[in-house]
Amino acid sequence: MRTTGHTIPTLLLTIIASWGLFTFPTAPVHAAETRDLILAAYSVPKEAYERHIIPAFQRYWKQKTGQDVRVRSSYGASGAQARAIIGGFDADVAVLSLEGDVDQITKAGLITHDWRKAPHGGMISASVVALGVRKGNPKGVKGWEDAARPGVEVLYPNPKTSGGAMWDVIAIYGAGLKLAEQRAGKPVAPEAAATQAIDLLTRIQRNVKVMDKSGRESVTTFERGVGDVIVTYENELLPRVKSGRPYELIVPAETVWIENPAAVVDTYADRHKARDLAEAFVAFLHGPEAQAAFIELGFRPLERGAAAPASGAALPQPARLFTIAELGGWESVSNKLFGAQGVWTRIVEDVSKK
């Protein structure tokens, strides 16, 4: 996992934690102390945290308590971060790509509160899966069927490590279900719709050129000139397009609504005597200053269809937007697509043999 600035490597933290060398004050906290907060986050919103949210929270906490806060942050693929936390990386707060990763930490007994009772069900940012293409759209890509055409090179990361990749695959599969209905002009039997969804996912997977470990690495690969189409978060592409990068952003008519959770990791926050700080940080993520930072960097308002300030006001509303709940929820979708005998798992195995 990459770390920069005042970030710390997850592996180092895990080693330190396992050796018992990471010490935290046991005496009561005084106003003049510098407090430590360990943040584990998925890679995509790194700029939002490092440039805006963390400095804003530090100012807020200083004004409220007189204490300085040192936030030690680690960024990486969502699934890898969840596994690291379960394995001993003692993050006080987890900000991940998908609720399934937070649920894994909960099942491991490290998150003991009901994190979904927070505002918006514990979600702190939102987006949609979108397509990025080269300037001028030389391959004429307008939607998923175009990405499935022979000769079109596609990028998305590996769902085995990346939460963003899981969203990408879910978007493609769900789009296949929606397109089945669109073609028929009426509701389609679930089995027939699933057949068309599997076909679409198979044809796109055949075109996948590279599967990187994380969404951020996938974008970096695209920036190096690899691939014709990248499947990723809209918010990964929007700031780059606005800054003049030679890409174009396409929001398919059929795509999935993405929500990203944050939660205090109770066991570690209590161990570090940082529960008050961790809870305040998560609450801050739900507040207006952090939400404005997310929207500035291309995320959508958490209320679907809500008007966003300036930067997000003109974002297109996909005609056939769907949610993970409509597909049966995370546990069901994860097993159906990514389990040992899951749809995507079998497709990748079949494609690799040809």
C-alpha positions in Angstrom: 0.0 0.0 0.0 1.3 3.4 -0.9 1.8 6.1 1.7 3.0 9.7 1.4 3.5 12.8 3.5 2.5 12.0 7.1 1.1 8.6 6.2 2.5 5.3 7.5 2.8 1.9 5.9 0.2 -0.6 6.9 2.8 -3.4 7.1 4.9 -1.3 9.5 2.0 -0.6 11.7 1.1 -4.3 11.8 4.6 -5.3 12.7 4.8 -2.6 15.4 1.4 -3.6 16.8 2.4 -7.2 16.9 5.6 -6.5 18.8 3.8 -4.4 21.3 6.1 -1.4 20.7 3.4 1.1 19.8 2.7 2.8 23.1 0.0 5.3 23.9 -0.5 7.4 27.0 -2.3 5.8 29.9 -2.6 9.0 31.9 -5.6 11.3 31.5 -5.4 13.4 28.4 -4.5 17.1 29.0 -5.4 20.0 26.7 -1.7 20.6 25.7 -1.1 17.1 24.5 -0.8 16.0 20.9 -3.2 13.2 20.2 -2.7 10.4 17.7 -5.4 9.1 15.3 -4.7 6.2 13.0 -6.7 6.3 9.8 -7.0 3.4 7.3 -8.7 4.5 4.1 -9.2 3.2 0.6 -7.0 4.9 -2.0 -9.4 6.8 -4.1 -10.3 9.8 -1.8 -6.7 10.3 -0.6 -6.6 13.9 -1.9 -9.8 14.8 -0.1 -8.4 13.7 3.2 -4.9 14.9 2.9 -5.6 18.3 1.4 -8.9 19.2 3.0 -10.6 17.0 5.5 -7.7 16.1 7.8 -6.4 19.7 8.1 -10.0 20.9 8.7 -10.5 18.4 11.4 -7.2 19.3 13.1 -8.3 23.0 13.2 -11.8 22.0 14.5 -10.3 19.8 17.3 -7.7 22.4 18.3 -10.4 25.1 18.6 -12.7 22.7 20.5 -10.2 21.2 22.9 -6.9 23.0 22.7 -5.3 19.7 21.6 -3.2 19.1 18.5 -4.0 16.0 16.5 -1.5 14.0 14.5 -3.4 11.9 12.0 -1.4 9.0 10.7 -3.0 7.7 7.6 -2.6 4.7 5.4 -4.2 4.4 1.9 -4.6 1.2 -0.1 -7.1 -1.0 -1.8 -10.2 -1.4 0.3 -10.2 -5.1 0.7 -6.5 -5.1 1.5 -7.1 -2.5 4.2 -9.9 -4.5 5.8 -7.7 -7.6 5.8 -4.8 -5.6 7.3 -7.0 -4.3 10.1 -8.3 -7.8 10.9 -4.7 -9.0 10.8 -3.5 -6.4 13.4 -3.1 -3.0 11.8 -4.6 -1.1 14.7 -6.4 1.7 12.9 -8.8 3.8 15.0 -11.0 4.6 12.0 -11.7 2.7 8.8 -12.9 4.5 5.7 -13.5 1.9 3.1 -15.0 1.5 -0.4 -17.8 -0.9 0.5 -19.8 -1.9 3.5 -18.9 -5.5 3.0 -15.3 -4.7 4.0 -16.6 -3.0 7.2 -18.8 -6.0 7.9 -15.7 -8.3 7.7 -14.0 -6.2 10.4 -17.2 -6.4 12.4 -17.3 -10.2 12.1 -13.8 -10.3 13.3 -15.0 -8.6 16.5 -13.1 -5.4 16.1 -16.1 -3.2 15.4 -18.6 -3.8 18.2 -21.1 -0.9 17.7 -23.8 -0.7 15.1 -22.0 1.5 12.7 -25.1 1.7 10.4 -26.9 3.8 13.0 -24.8 6.8 11.9 -26.4 9.4 9.5 -27.0 8.0 6.0 -26.6 4.4 7.3 -22.9 5.0 8.1 -22.1 6.2 4.6 -19.9 9.3 4.2 -19.5 9.6 0.4 -21.3 8.7 -2.8 -20.6 8.3 -6.5 -21.5 6.2 -9.5 -19.5 3.9 -11.8 -18.5 5.7 -15.0 -16.4 5.2 -18.1 -13.3 7.2 -19.0 -12.2 7.3 -22.6 -9.4 9.1 -24.5 -9.9 12.7 -25.8 -12.2 12.7 -28.8 -13.5 9.2 -27.9 -11.8 7.5 -30.8 -13.5 4.2 -30.2 -17.0 5.8 -30.1 -17.8 4.4 -26.7 -21.2 5.5 -25.4 -22.1 2.7 -23.0 -21.4 -0.8 -21.8 -22.1 -2.6 -25.1 -19.4 -0.4 -26.8 -16.9 -1.4 -24.1 -17.8 -5.1 -24.9 -16.9 -4.7 -28.6 -13.9 -6.7 -29.9 -10.8 -4.6 -30.2 -11.7 -2.2 -27.3 -9.2 -2.5 -24.5 -10.7 -2.0 -21.0 -9.2 -1.4 -17.6 -10.6 -2.0 -14.2 -8.9 -3.2 -11.0 -9.0 -6.7 -9.4 -12.0 -7.4 -7.3 -9.9 -9.7 -5.1 -8.1 -6.7 -3.7 -10.1 -3.6 -4.7 -13.5 -2.5 -3.5 -13.7 -0.2 -6.4 -13.4 -3.1 -8.8 -16.2 -4.9 -7.0 -18.4 -1.8 -7.7 -17.2 -1.9 -11.3 -18.2 -5.5 -11.8 -21.5 -5.0 -10.0 -22.2 -2.0 -12.3 -21.6 -4.2 -15.4 -23.7 -7.1 -14.2 -26.5 -4.8 -13.0 -26.4 -3.0 -16.3 -26.8 -6.3 -18.1 -30.0 -6.9 -16.1 -31.3 -3.4 -17.0 -30.4 -3.8 -20.6 -32.3 -7.1 -20.8 -35.4 -5.3 -19.7 -34.7 -2.3 -22.0 -34.4 -4.5 -25.0 -37.6 -6.5 -24.2 -39.6 -3.3 -23.3 -41.0 -5.1 -20.3 -39.9 -7.1 -17.2 -37.8 -10.1 -18.0 -37.7 -13.4 -16.2 -34.8 -13.4 -13.7 -33.0 -16.3 -15.4 -33.2 -14.7 -18.8 -32.0 -11.4 -17.5 -29.1 -13.1 -15.7 -28.0 -14.9 -18.8 -27.7 -11.5 -20.7 -25.9 -10.0 -17.7 -23.4 -12.8 -17.7 -22.9 -12.4 -21.4 -22.2 -8.7 -21.1 -19.7 -9.2 -18.2 -18.0 -12.0 -20.1 -17.5 -9.9 -23.3 -16.1 -7.0 -21.3 -13.8 -9.2 -19.3 -12.4 -10.6 -22.5 -11.4 -7.0 -23.3 -9.8 -6.3 -19.9 -6.1 -5.4 -20.5 -4.9 -4.9 -16.9 -6.4 -5.5 -13.5 -4.4 -3.5 -11.0 -4.6 -3.8 -7.2 -6.6 -0.7 -6.6 -8.8 1.9 -8.3 -6.0 4.5 -8.0 -3.5 2.2 -9.6 -5.9 1.5 -12.4 -6.2 5.2 -13.2 -2.5 5.6 -13.1 -2.2 2.8 -15.7 -4.8 4.5 -17.9 -2.8 7.8 -17.5 0.3 6.0 -18.9 -1.6 5.4 -22.1 -2.8 1.8 -21.5 -6.3 0.9 -22.6 -9.2 2.6 -24.5 -11.7 2.6 -21.7 -11.4 2.7 -17.9 -14.2 1.6 -15.7 -14.0 3.4 -12.4 -15.6 5.9 -9.9 -17.0 9.0 -11.6 -15.1 11.0 -8.9 -11.8 9.6 -10.1 -12.3 11.0 -13.5 -14.2 14.2 -13.0 -11.3 16.3 -11.4 -8.9 15.1 -14.1 -11.2 16.0 -16.9 -11.8 19.5 -15.3 -8.0 20.0 -15.0 -7.6 19.5 -18.7 -6.3 15.9 -18.8 -6.9 14.3 -22.3 -9.9 12.2 -21.2 -13.7 12.3 -21.5 -16.2 11.1 -18.9 -19.2 9.0 -19.9 -21.9 8.1 -17.4 -23.8 5.1 -18.7 -27.6 5.2 -18.6 -27.3 1.9 -16.6 -25.0 2.2 -13.6 -24.8 1.6 -9.8 -25.1 4.1 -7.0 -21.9 3.8 -4.9 -21.8 4.6 -1.2 -18.7 4.4 1.0 -18.8 3.8 4.7 -16.7 5.0 7.7 -16.6 3.5 11.2 -14.7 3.6 14.4 -12.7 0.4 15.0 -13.8 0.0 18.6 -11.1 -2.4 19.8 -8.2 -0.3 18.6 -9.7 3.1 19.5 -10.3 1.9 23.0 -6.8 0.4 23.2 -5.3 3.7 22.2 -7.6 5.7 24.5 -8.7 7.5 21.4 -12.4 6.7 21.2 -13.5 10.4 21.7 -11.1 11.5 18.9 -12.2 8.6 16.5 -15.9 9.2 17.1 -15.4 13.0 16.5 -13.5 12.3 13.3 -16.3 10.0 11.9 -18.9 12.6 12.9 -16.9 15.3 11.2 -17.0 13.2 8.0 -20.7 13.4 8.0 -20.6 17.2 8.5 -20.9 20.0 6.0 -17.2 20.8 5.7 -16.1 17.3 4.9 -19.1 16.8 2.6 -18.1 20.0 0.7 -14.6 18.6 0.3 -15.9 15.3 -1.1 -18.2 17.1 -3.6 -15.4 19.5 -4.7 -13.3 16.4 -5.6 -16.0 14.9 -7.8 -18.2 12.9 -5.3 -22.0 13.2 -5.4 -24.3 14.4 -2.6 -25.4 11.5 -0.4 -29.0 12.3 -1.2 -29.5 10.9 -4.7 -30.6 13.5 -7.1 -29.9 16.4 -4.8 -28.4 19.5 -6.3 -24.8 19.9 -5.5 -22.9 23.2 -5.2 -21.1 24.5 -8.2 -18.7 21.6 -9.0 -21.4 18.9 -8.9 -24.4 20.9 -10.2 -24.3 19.6 -13.7 -23.7 15.9 -13.0 -25.9 13.7 -15.2 -28.6 11.6 -13.6 -28.4 8.1 -15.1 -31.7 7.0 -16.5 -31.6 3.5 -15.1 -29.6 4.0 -11.9 -29.8 1.1 -9.5 -28.6 0.3 -6.0 -26.9 -2.6 -4.4 -30.0 -3.2 -2.3 -32.0 -3.7 -5.5 -29.7 -6.5 -6.5 -30.2 -8.3 -3.1 -27.7 -6.5 -0.8 -23.9 -6.9 -0.3 -23.8 -10.4 1.1 -26.0 -11.8 -1.7 -24.2 -10.0 -4.5 -20.8 -10.8 -3.1 -21.5 -14.5 -3.0 -23.2 -14.5 -6.4 -20.5 -12.6 -8.2 -17.2 -13.1 -6.3 -17.6 -16.3 -4.3 -15.6 -19.4 -5.1 -18.2 -20.4 -7.7 -19.4 -16.9 -8.4 -20.3 -15.5 -11.8 -17.2 -13.2 -12.1 -14.9 -15.9 -10.7 -16.0 -18.4 -13.3 -15.8 -15.9 -16.1 -12.2 -14.9 -15.2 -11.2 -18.6 -15.1 -12.9 -19.3 -18.4 -11.4 -16.2 -20.1 -7.9 -17.1 -18.9 -8.1 -20.5 -20.5 -8.8 -19.1 -24.0 
